[in-house]
């Protein structure tokens, strides 16, 4: 179990930083390429622990995947060409892998068992197993299929019109991927728009995807074939959020974050920062593989507390730990609500962030579906823990930039899940 010590940044953070590849898109690029017909090349793939779990699982099912000079080549086998795995498929810490893969496996002719680490063992799976069973899937697991390991016996599926109680890209994607091998039409309607990387990437692989104008309802038809293509993975805006926050709270900072994905279902963090008074410039806007990309320039400045909730939450759910740190340095009160989804992440991020920030001297308290943070507060430093949650670990590192004393983070290696080399990159910005 590794620890990392973060010291006060004596001067501002400077320079240009290239973000690691988007985690959500990296997962999908390999998974979709594996079930496509023909070859796919992937550039910018995030070689973090979660995404490597997706590669490992696909290799177990006979998919040839080559890694050379930062380019990954996947030799697709088609939906019907996957081989039955000889051993249990282990997704590690990746909720995206287990949920999307379950959707794919449900409509195949294979028998498989899927599991993960202790964190995955606590995360709810009924949000996908319930609708997949409605489609005819045969899935079993602890707590009647709500907890891993999941045993999936593939069979013929039928399309459904599913109204999801939660706005979740993982739920939506699992159902749509099962719908590729289902009879007829499969649709998913959400209470708010969740990330749409699956819809965009299915389109890039040649699948017709229909969406309502507001984006909440998505439908596909069974029998569609994916065709191999070239994929360029943009930088992860969830990773960029930590450097945006670092620059905004560290005096005399000016950072340029290059090649950041600007998918509108993911840019809620920019909306929040604007409301808080942040100075961020969006430059070199462009499109890559159907995904908008840009460079972000951020400069230190004073911030104010705001209220965050409603339809904005699905667009920034992974960035809330970073926002919580920002709020400790903003004037006034910041209220985060409607974020109950944080309770079923790698940790209960509400309780974890509140307890660890309190240890560092922050004035923050948990609510049933969020938190209330009082600012501006001087942080004192000390020893805290990520509890194995990568977003928590990176958020606590931000505190070390401004705390009176160093911040030591236990289980710091968790950050490698989404940002290998994070601490080296952060230290490289200190001048």
PyMOL commands that set and color helices and strands:
alter all, ss='L'
color gray80, all
select helices_A, chain A and resi 23-34+49-60+95-106+118-122+126-134+142-145+169-179+197-204+237-249+268-275+310-315+317-328+340-344+349-359+390-402+412-417+422-428
alter helices_A, ss='H'
color red, helices_A
select strands_A, chain A and resi 3-6+14-18+37-43+64-68+71-77+89-90+111-115+138-141+147-153+157-158+161-163+182-183+185-189+210-211+217-221+230-232+254-261+279-288+291-299+307-308+332-336+363-367+370-375+382-385+407-410
alter strands_A, ss='S'
color yellow, strands_A
deselect
rebuild
show_as cartoon
